[in-house]
Amino acid sequence: MAQVTLNINQQPYAIACADDEVERLELLGTVVSERVAELSGSLGQVGDAKLILLAALTLLDEAKVEMDKLANEAEADATEIANIAAAVAKLEDIAENIESA
């Protein structure tokens, strides 16, 4: 078991994690720290808990927007695939009609 110390708003937070999660956790901690710094710059020091909560909410909101975009793209792709399959079926019917004529 590894331990990582994340510095968020100049406060150390020790987090235990699996050995293979250290790099990922450090990356995520950096993202949170950067967002907290942005919020702190615009809101001032409103307390670590509130800054971290706001950072989490804004990051999750951005992730949700991206997930919705991906879902919409997947839906559009599925519709396009269905349209192509329908066109292929029509072409097969036409080919059968030609062969039987």
Short mmCIF file of the C-alpha atoms (twelve columns), coordinates in Angstrom:
data_MODEL
# 
_entry.id   MODEL 
# 
loop_
_atom_site.group_PDB 
_atom_site.id 
_atom_site.type_symbol 
_atom_site.label_atom_id 
_atom_site.label_alt_id 
_atom_site.label_comp_id 
_atom_site.label_asym_id 
_atom_site.label_seq_id 
_atom_site.Cartn_x 
_atom_site.Cartn_y 
_atom_site.Cartn_z 
_atom_site.pdbx_PDB_model_num 
ATOM 1   C CA . MET A 1   0.000   0.000   0.000   1 
ATOM 2   C CA . ALA A 2   1.402   3.361   -1.043  1 
ATOM 3   C CA . GLN A 3   0.762   6.777   0.410   1 
ATOM 4   C CA . VAL A 4   0.550   9.968   -1.599  1 
ATOM 5   C CA . THR A 5   0.503   13.480  -0.198  1 
ATOM 6   C CA . LEU A 6   -1.583  15.884  -2.235  1 
ATOM 7   C CA . ASN A 7   -1.097  19.595  -1.642  1 
ATOM 8   C CA . ILE A 8   -4.405  21.345  -2.138  1 
ATOM 9   C CA . ASN A 9   -4.609  25.052  -1.350  1 
ATOM 10  C CA . GLN A 10  -1.244  24.798  0.431   1 
ATOM 11  C CA . GLN A 11  -2.581  22.066  2.728   1 
ATOM 12  C CA . PRO A 12  -1.149  18.530  2.658   1 
ATOM 13  C CA . TYR A 13  -3.602  15.640  2.399   1 
ATOM 14  C CA . ALA A 14  -2.161  12.154  2.868   1 
ATOM 15  C CA . ILE A 15  -4.028  9.544   0.827   1 
ATOM 16  C CA . ALA A 16  -3.418  5.798   0.922   1 
ATOM 17  C CA . CYS A 17  -3.713  3.962   -2.370  1 
ATOM 18  C CA . ALA A 18  -2.583  0.851   -4.197  1 
ATOM 19  C CA . ASP A 19  0.960   0.982   -5.530  1 
ATOM 20  C CA . ASP A 20  -0.260  1.054   -9.130  1 
ATOM 21  C CA . GLU A 21  -2.568  4.031   -8.452  1 
ATOM 22  C CA . VAL A 22  0.086   6.504   -7.259  1 
ATOM 23  C CA . GLU A 23  0.705   8.219   -10.591 1 
ATOM 24  C CA . ARG A 24  -3.002  8.514   -11.388 1 
ATOM 25  C CA . LEU A 25  -3.801  9.876   -7.931  1 
ATOM 26  C CA . GLU A 26  -1.024  12.457  -8.208  1 
ATOM 27  C CA . LEU A 27  -2.396  13.559  -11.584 1 
ATOM 28  C CA . LEU A 28  -5.926  13.865  -10.216 1 
ATOM 29  C CA . GLY A 29  -4.607  15.760  -7.195  1 
ATOM 30  C CA . THR A 30  -2.877  18.207  -9.523  1 
ATOM 31  C CA . VAL A 31  -6.132  18.783  -11.425 1 
ATOM 32  C CA . VAL A 32  -8.035  19.404  -8.185  1 
ATOM 33  C CA . SER A 33  -5.273  21.664  -6.866  1 
ATOM 34  C CA . GLU A 34  -5.298  23.745  -10.052 1 
ATOM 35  C CA . ARG A 35  -9.078  24.118  -9.947  1 
ATOM 36  C CA . VAL A 36  -8.982  25.089  -6.266  1 
ATOM 37  C CA . ALA A 37  -6.329  27.709  -7.097  1 
ATOM 38  C CA . GLU A 38  -8.557  29.115  -9.873  1 
ATOM 39  C CA . LEU A 39  -11.561 29.272  -7.564  1 
ATOM 40  C CA . SER A 40  -9.513  30.754  -4.761  1 
ATOM 41  C CA . GLY A 41  -8.305  33.441  -7.143  1 
ATOM 42  C CA . SER A 42  -11.833 34.392  -8.125  1 
ATOM 43  C CA . LEU A 43  -13.645 33.807  -4.813  1 
ATOM 44  C CA . GLY A 44  -10.910 34.509  -2.308  1 
ATOM 45  C CA . GLN A 45  -10.252 32.276  0.669   1 
ATOM 46  C CA . VAL A 46  -13.654 30.892  1.582   1 
ATOM 47  C CA . GLY A 47  -12.268 27.853  3.379   1 
ATOM 48  C CA . ASP A 48  -10.605 24.687  2.162   1 
ATOM 49  C CA . ALA A 49  -13.692 22.511  2.440   1 
ATOM 50  C CA . LYS A 50  -15.823 24.888  0.380   1 
ATOM 51  C CA . LEU A 51  -13.091 25.390  -2.251  1 
ATOM 52  C CA . ILE A 52  -12.561 21.643  -2.601  1 
ATOM 53  C CA . LEU A 53  -16.321 21.063  -2.819  1 
ATOM 54  C CA . LEU A 54  -16.686 23.744  -5.498  1 
ATOM 55  C CA . ALA A 55  -13.706 22.310  -7.391  1 
ATOM 56  C CA . ALA A 56  -15.250 18.838  -7.276  1 
ATOM 57  C CA . LEU A 57  -18.612 20.138  -8.460  1 
ATOM 58  C CA . THR A 58  -17.167 22.104  -11.370 1 
ATOM 59  C CA . LEU A 59  -14.952 19.196  -12.443 1 
ATOM 60  C CA . LEU A 60  -17.864 16.755  -12.249 1 
ATOM 61  C CA . ASP A 61  -20.055 19.149  -14.215 1 
ATOM 62  C CA . GLU A 62  -17.441 19.358  -16.967 1 
ATOM 63  C CA . ALA A 63  -17.122 15.559  -16.983 1 
ATOM 64  C CA . LYS A 64  -20.931 15.214  -17.221 1 
ATOM 65  C CA . VAL A 65  -21.046 17.594  -20.196 1 
ATOM 66  C CA . GLU A 66  -18.350 15.549  -21.949 1 
ATOM 67  C CA . MET A 67  -20.132 12.273  -21.152 1 
ATOM 68  C CA . ASP A 68  -23.375 13.677  -22.554 1 
ATOM 69  C CA . LYS A 69  -21.557 14.725  -25.739 1 
ATOM 70  C CA . LEU A 70  -20.106 11.234  -26.109 1 
ATOM 71  C CA . ALA A 71  -23.519 9.661   -25.517 1 
ATOM 72  C CA . ASN A 72  -25.065 11.915  -28.164 1 
ATOM 73  C CA . GLU A 73  -22.288 11.053  -30.615 1 
ATOM 74  C CA . ALA A 74  -22.766 7.342   -29.910 1 
ATOM 75  C CA . GLU A 75  -26.505 7.714   -30.498 1 
ATOM 76  C CA . ALA A 76  -25.864 9.530   -33.781 1 
ATOM 77  C CA . ASP A 77  -23.402 6.802   -34.787 1 
ATOM 78  C CA . ALA A 78  -25.978 4.111   -33.966 1 
ATOM 79  C CA . THR A 79  -28.569 5.926   -36.088 1 
ATOM 80  C CA . GLU A 80  -26.103 6.184   -38.974 1 
ATOM 81  C CA . ILE A 81  -25.280 2.478   -38.697 1 
ATOM 82  C CA . ALA A 82  -28.990 1.638   -38.749 1 
ATOM 83  C CA . ASN A 83  -29.434 3.815   -41.857 1 
ATOM 84  C CA . ILE A 84  -26.522 2.073   -43.580 1 
ATOM 85  C CA . ALA A 85  -27.911 -1.341  -42.646 1 
ATOM 86  C CA . ALA A 86  -31.296 -0.356  -44.101 1 
ATOM 87  C CA . ALA A 87  -29.625 0.831   -47.319 1 
ATOM 88  C CA . VAL A 88  -27.672 -2.448  -47.564 1 
ATOM 89  C CA . ALA A 89  -30.913 -4.419  -47.106 1 
ATOM 90  C CA . LYS A 90  -32.557 -2.403  -49.890 1 
ATOM 91  C CA . LEU A 91  -29.593 -3.022  -52.184 1 
ATOM 92  C CA . GLU A 92  -29.758 -6.744  -51.422 1 
ATOM 93  C CA . ASP A 93  -33.481 -6.746  -52.283 1 
ATOM 94  C CA . ILE A 94  -32.776 -4.952  -55.551 1 
ATOM 95  C CA . ALA A 95  -30.001 -7.432  -56.350 1 
ATOM 96  C CA . GLU A 96  -32.358 -10.368 -55.663 1 
ATOM 97  C CA . ASN A 97  -35.030 -8.823  -57.904 1 
ATOM 98  C CA . ILE A 98  -32.500 -8.376  -60.691 1 
ATOM 99  C CA . GLU A 99  -31.244 -11.950 -60.327 1 
ATOM 100 C CA . SER A 100 -34.759 -13.402 -60.399 1 
ATOM 101 C CA . ALA A 101 -35.873 -11.333 -63.388 1 
# 
